């Protein structure tokens, strides 16, 4: 029967091409606008590490003095060097990585390439296994390299392509800030979105090109990009002793029991430091996971949420117009429908026939909406936002576009189809 209803729907749509075109256009415009904004929201609010984010946690504690203290205050969002190193060396988690962002000058061996600055990640050895970072060549450094402030470096695939033409560069030397560093690894393509592990260098920034041991970067006083929160004597030339929070710490805790134990460890550590006089405020710790950390920082721009609501409001307006057009179209076919009823067709079969026609309109409108969504995303990528380059339609959103178009049109067709089926057939036969 569906094939028969589909044949009737196509004939009906071809019979009145102008009205069909208006319905398709209304659906296409609404779907195109809504799916453009929804795709952007989907990209920006996605899980940066699916399957792993639930076991990665961001420890916070409060080492500040009592100046401006309020009991309800949240702890700082970063840690000091002393506390970060203490937690790192305590090894109370499967993996732990202490880090910050920066920029370093690169002096290429190829004289055809001018020296340039490259975004860098100063971190500890567990960064790579904890975040499951893929390697194209080589591997990361080890804990011994951290302790020795070794001059080793890991490159991104993009930077390796630029400097070495994509060849295996492990074992070669790279001059960073006029010092020789041995390349131990080259990453494969890797860009978690959002840039969850360091929101201070950009929530949706691109991957860093250079990865250097944090101890090495600190000893060499590499440029630090990010946020400092200082108190008391404040910042000094030696960031290892400064009363400033400026580092991010991530730990991997594989079970809820491990997370509870680590939280207790943070409370005990804070109490010990308060007893020693380093911490002045009462113990105040937080241990959010990846998605909790992103939610706490409200990473998704508020204007994106507003755009989604406006787009779906526009879709609603388009659907209301579609309802009116379908109602006019179906009621004009009252004579045809009355004859079918007189020949024995039930209201249910007529209703199914009309909804099939609405579904065809939705499918065609969805195709048009997909093209408009692709155009809209192309325009988004031309914007100067740091997330603009991420605006691409993936397979789930592609399928969602057609599903939304068909479902929306079927919903829009319910009232017109029902009204058309309620007309008494005898009245139509008499008038004809």
C-alpha positions in Angstrom: 0.0 0.0 0.0 2.9 2.4 0.7 4.0 2.2 -2.9 0.5 3.1 -4.0 0.3 6.0 -1.5 3.7 7.2 -2.7 2.6 7.1 -6.3 -0.6 9.1 -5.5 1.6 11.6 -3.5 4.0 12.2 -6.4 1.1 12.7 -8.8 -0.6 15.2 -6.4 2.6 17.2 -5.9 3.3 17.4 -9.6 -0.3 18.6 -10.2 0.2 21.9 -8.4 3.9 22.7 -8.7 3.7 26.2 -7.4 2.1 25.2 -4.1 4.4 22.3 -3.7 7.4 24.5 -4.3 6.2 26.9 -1.6 5.9 24.1 0.9 9.3 22.7 0.1 10.9 26.1 0.3 9.3 26.8 3.7 10.6 23.5 5.1 14.0 24.0 3.5 14.5 27.4 5.0 13.4 26.3 8.5 15.5 23.2 8.5 18.5 24.9 7.0 18.6 27.6 9.6 17.9 25.3 12.6 20.4 22.6 11.5 23.1 25.2 10.9 22.9 26.5 14.4 22.3 23.1 15.9 25.4 21.7 14.2 27.5 24.5 15.7 26.1 23.8 19.1 26.7 20.0 18.6 30.3 20.6 17.7 31.0 23.1 20.5 29.3 21.1 23.3 30.5 17.6 22.4 32.6 15.3 24.5 36.3 16.0 23.6 37.4 12.5 24.6 34.5 10.0 24.2 34.9 7.0 26.4 37.7 8.5 28.5 36.3 11.9 29.8 34.4 10.2 32.6 37.7 9.1 34.2 39.6 12.3 33.9 39.4 14.8 36.7 40.6 18.3 37.4 41.7 18.8 41.0 41.2 22.2 42.7 42.2 23.5 46.1 42.5 26.9 47.8 46.0 28.0 48.8 45.2 31.7 49.1 45.5 34.0 52.1 42.5 35.4 54.0 42.3 38.7 52.0 38.8 38.9 50.5 37.8 35.5 51.9 34.2 34.4 51.6 33.0 31.0 52.8 31.0 30.3 49.6 33.9 31.1 47.3 35.1 28.4 44.8 38.7 27.4 44.9 41.1 28.8 42.3 40.9 27.1 38.9 44.6 26.4 38.7 47.4 25.3 41.1 50.7 26.7 42.2 54.0 25.1 41.3 54.6 23.8 44.8 51.2 22.2 45.1 51.2 20.9 41.5 54.5 19.2 42.0 53.5 17.8 45.3 50.4 16.2 43.9 52.3 15.1 40.8 54.9 13.3 42.8 52.4 11.8 45.2 51.2 9.5 42.4 47.8 9.0 43.9 46.2 8.5 40.4 46.9 6.1 37.6 48.2 9.1 35.5 48.7 12.7 36.4 49.8 15.6 34.2 50.8 19.1 35.2 50.9 21.7 32.5 50.5 25.1 31.0 50.6 26.8 27.6 53.1 29.1 26.0 54.9 30.0 22.8 58.4 29.3 21.7 60.7 30.6 18.9 61.6 27.9 16.3 64.8 28.2 14.2 64.3 25.7 11.3 67.3 23.9 10.0 66.0 24.6 6.5 67.2 28.1 5.6 64.2 28.5 3.2 61.9 28.7 6.2 62.1 31.8 8.4 62.2 31.6 12.2 58.8 31.7 13.7 56.9 31.4 17.0 54.9 28.3 17.6 52.2 27.5 20.3 53.6 25.1 22.8 52.4 22.8 25.6 54.7 22.5 28.7 53.7 19.4 30.5 54.7 16.2 32.2 55.2 12.7 30.7 51.8 11.3 31.6 50.1 13.8 29.3 50.3 11.5 26.3 49.0 8.2 27.8 46.4 9.9 30.0 44.8 11.7 27.0 45.4 8.8 24.7 47.3 11.0 22.3 48.0 9.2 19.0 51.6 9.1 17.7 52.6 9.0 14.0 56.3 8.5 14.8 58.1 7.8 18.0 56.7 8.3 21.5 56.5 10.8 24.4 59.3 11.3 26.9 59.3 9.6 30.3 59.4 10.6 34.0 63.2 10.5 34.1 63.2 13.2 31.4 60.9 15.3 33.5 63.2 15.0 36.5 66.3 15.8 34.5 64.7 18.7 32.6 65.8 17.0 29.4 65.9 18.9 26.1 63.4 16.7 24.3 60.4 17.7 22.3 57.4 16.2 20.6 56.0 17.8 17.5 52.5 18.0 16.1 51.9 16.4 12.7 51.3 19.8 11.1 54.6 21.2 12.4 56.5 18.1 11.3 55.0 18.5 7.8 56.2 22.1 7.7 59.7 21.4 9.0 60.5 17.9 7.7 58.0 17.4 4.8 56.1 14.8 6.8 59.1 12.4 7.2 60.0 10.6 10.4 62.0 13.3 12.3 62.5 11.3 15.5 66.1 11.5 16.6 66.8 14.8 14.8 67.6 18.0 16.5 65.3 21.1 16.6 66.5 24.5 17.7 64.0 26.0 20.2 64.9 29.4 21.7 68.4 28.9 20.3 68.8 25.6 22.2 69.0 22.2 20.6 66.2 19.8 21.5 66.0 16.1 20.4 62.7 15.1 18.7 61.4 12.0 20.4 57.9 11.8 18.8 55.5 13.2 16.2 51.8 13.2 17.0 49.2 12.0 14.5 46.2 14.3 13.9 44.7 15.2 17.3 42.5 18.1 18.2 40.1 17.5 21.1 37.2 19.9 21.0 36.7 21.8 23.2 40.3 22.4 24.2 39.4 21.1 27.7 42.8 20.5 29.2 43.7 24.2 29.1 40.8 26.7 28.6 43.1 29.7 29.3 44.8 29.5 25.9 41.4 29.3 24.1 38.4 27.1 24.5 38.5 26.1 20.9 42.1 26.8 20.0 44.0 24.5 17.6 46.5 22.0 18.8 49.9 23.1 20.0 52.8 22.5 17.6 55.5 21.8 20.3 55.3 19.7 23.5 58.2 20.3 26.0 58.7 18.9 29.5 57.3 21.4 32.0 60.5 21.4 34.1 62.6 22.2 31.1 60.3 25.0 30.0 60.3 26.5 33.5 64.1 26.3 33.9 64.5 28.0 30.5 61.9 30.6 31.3 59.9 29.9 28.1 57.1 32.4 27.5 53.9 31.5 29.4 50.5 32.2 27.9 47.6 31.9 30.2 46.2 33.2 33.4 48.0 34.0 36.7 46.2 34.5 40.0 48.5 36.0 42.6 48.2 37.1 46.2 50.5 38.2 49.0 53.9 39.0 47.6 52.5 38.0 44.3 54.4 37.1 41.2 58.1 37.0 41.1 60.7 36.1 38.5 60.8 32.6 39.9 57.4 31.1 39.2 58.4 28.0 41.3 58.2 30.0 44.5 55.7 32.7 43.5 52.4 32.8 45.4 50.4 32.4 42.2 48.2 29.7 40.7 49.2 29.3 37.0 49.3 25.6 36.2 46.6 23.0 35.3 46.6 19.6 36.8 44.7 16.6 35.4 44.5 13.1 36.9 43.0 9.8 35.7 40.8 8.0 38.2 39.2 4.9 36.7 36.5 4.2 39.3 34.2 6.2 41.5 36.0 4.7 44.5 39.3 6.1 43.2 37.7 9.5 42.7 36.3 9.5 46.3 39.7 8.5 47.6 41.5 11.2 45.7 39.1 13.8 46.9 39.8 12.7 50.5 43.5 13.0 49.7 43.0 16.6 48.5 41.2 17.4 51.7 43.9 15.9 53.8 46.6 17.6 51.8 44.9 21.0 52.3 44.6 20.4 56.0 48.3 19.5 56.3 49.3 22.7 54.4 47.0 24.8 56.6 48.6 23.2 59.7 52.0 24.1 58.2 50.9 27.7 57.7 51.0 27.7 53.9 47.3 27.6 53.5 45.3 30.1 55.5 41.7 29.3 54.4 39.7 26.3 55.5 40.1 23.3 53.2 38.1 23.8 50.0 38.5 21.3 47.2 36.7 20.4 44.0 37.2 17.4 41.6 35.1 17.9 38.5 35.4 15.5 35.6 35.9 16.7 32.0 32.2 17.5 31.2 31.7 19.0 34.7 34.7 21.2 34.1 33.4 22.4 30.8 30.0 23.0 32.3 31.5 24.9 35.2 33.4 27.2 32.8 30.3 27.7 30.5 32.5 26.9 27.5 29.8 27.1 24.9 29.3 30.8 24.0 26.0 32.2 25.1 25.3 33.7 21.6 25.3 30.1 20.2 22.5 29.1 22.5 20.5 32.2 21.5 21.0 31.5 17.8 19.7 28.0 18.3 16.5 29.3 19.9 16.0 31.9 17.2 16.5 29.3 14.5 14.0 26.9 15.9 11.6 29.8 16.4 12.0 30.5 12.6 11.4 26.8 11.9 8.2 27.0 13.9 7.1 29.9 11.8 7.9 28.0 8.6 5.9 25.0 9.9 2.9 27.2 10.6 3.0 28.4 7.0 3.4 24.8 5.8 0.3 23.8 7.8 -1.7 26.6 6.0 -0.4 25.6 2.6 -1.2 21.9 3.2 -4.6 22.7 4.6 -5.4 24.7 1.4 -4.0 21.9 -0.8 -5.8 19.0 0.9 -9.2 20.8 1.2 -9.1 21.6 -2.6 -8.9 17.8 -3.1 -12.1 17.2 -1.2 -13.9 15.9 -4.3 -11.2 13.3 -5.0 -11.1 12.2 -1.4 -14.9 12.0 -1.3 -14.9 9.7 -4.3 -12.3 7.4 -2.7 -14.4 7.2 0.4 -17.5 6.3 -1.6 -15.5 3.6 -3.3 -14.7 2.0 0.1 -11.5 3.7 1.3 -11.4 4.2 5.0 -10.5 7.4 6.7 -7.4 5.7 8.0 -6.2 4.9 4.5 -6.9 8.5 3.3 -5.1 9.8 6.4 -2.1 7.6 5.6 -2.2 8.7 1.9 -2.1 12.4 2.9 0.7 11.9 5.5 2.7 10.1 2.8 2.4 13.2 0.7 3.5 15.3 3.6 6.5 13.0 4.2 7.6 13.4 0.5 7.4 17.2 1.0 9.6 16.8 4.1 12.1 14.6 2.3 12.5 17.0 -0.6 12.5 20.0 1.9 15.2 18.2 3.9 17.4 17.9 0.8 17.0 21.7 0.3 17.6 22.3 4.0 20.8 20.2 3.8 22.1 22.4 1.0 21.2 25.6 3.0 22.8 24.1 6.1 26.0 23.4 4.2 25.9 27.0 2.9 25.3 28.3 6.4 28.2 26.4 7.9 30.4 27.6 5.1 29.5 31.2 6.1 30.2 30.3 9.8 33.7 29.1 8.9 34.3 32.5 7.4 33.7 34.2 10.8 36.6 35.4 13.0 35.7 33.2 15.9 38.1 30.6 17.3 35.5 27.9 16.8 34.5 28.8 13.3 36.9 26.3 11.6 35.1 23.5 13.5 31.7 24.1 11.9 31.4 21.0 9.7 28.4 18.6 9.3 29.2 15.1 10.5 27.2 11.9 9.7 24.9 12.1 12.8 23.9 15.6 12.0 23.4 14.8 8.3 21.0 12.0 9.3 19.4 14.3 11.8 18.7 16.9 9.1 16.5 14.5 7.1 14.9 13.1 10.2 14.0 16.5 11.4 12.6 17.6 8.1 10.4 14.5 7.7 9.2 14.5 11.3 8.5 18.2 11.3 6.5 18.0 8.0 4.6 15.0 9.2 3.6 16.9 12.3 2.7 19.9 10.2 0.5 17.6 8.0 -1.5 16.0 10.9 -4.1 18.8 11.2 -4.6 19.3 7.4 -4.9 15.6 6.8 -7.3 15.1 9.6 -9.5 18.0 8.6 -9.6 16.7 5.0 -10.6 13.2 6.2 -13.5 14.6 8.3 -15.4 16.0 5.2 -18.6 13.8 4.6 -18.2 12.0 1.3 -21.9 12.4 0.4 -21.6 16.1 0.4 -18.7 16.0 -2.0 -20.4 13.5 -4.3 -23.6 15.7 -4.4 -21.6 18.8 -5.2 -19.8 17.0 -8.0 
